[in-house]
Amino acid sequence: MSILANRDQLVKEAITLGRAENAKPTALRYQYYLQLNCLEFKVTDFILAREGTACVNDRFEPSPASGVDSSHYLTLSDAEKDETTSGTAVISSITWLLERERGDVELRKYSGTLDHPRYSDKQGATINAFQHFTYLYSNETLVLADIQGKSNIFTPLYLHRSSESHDPKSQAAILFDLMSHTATGGSGTGDQGEKGIQTSLDQHECVQKCALLSLKPLREPEALDANEEDNDSNSE
Ligand SMILES: [Zn+2]
């Protein structure tokens, strides 16, 4: 993938994280209103960063971690590099999406690209309802996919000023590396457009939280009636 294509993908990934984060407070307000426990998950903090040099007289060289070979970089055209300057700094287009170190804790996968299971535990069911909520919140133009999170976050002492770390024993899952299916199909890697949205709608089986949030059903009433007995027999 070219430097610019990689930059564009990371910007899209950041937008998806931002959309999820943006939807969450609205979902939480509903939950607060309904006096539900709503601390089962958070969306990761992140920074979009670009490599560069502090001095315009220094030639920029990609870091080894970027995977961009220095000698190859030199052969690229100005358009392919798309470097910019800020004061005396040279800023390359080699872009990183930086997130907090999560530590070696268990990763839980809630959904795949085209696989959206229903969960009966509290945290999983909250994710189910959040998926349903974000679809409606987006005016039916977006579903979240590839949802994964880590619990029991490891937080170094020097990061304790951050909002995520006020409760180091927090069991909330931190969601990261999200993707989405959107009506335009343009939200980044893996976005399968309408097909991806429809697959999610077909597979979603409402949990109790969906009803508590008064979310509009995603399927016709007949289809919901057929599932109702199953739903009632599952405890959450
Ligand atoms: Zn639902």
Boltz pocket constraint, residues with backbone or C-beta under 6 A from the ligand:
constraints:
  - pocket:
      binder: B
      contacts: [[A, 128], [A, 129], [A, 132], [A, 204], [A, 205], [A, 206], [A, 207], [A, 210], [A, 215]]
      max_distance: 6.0
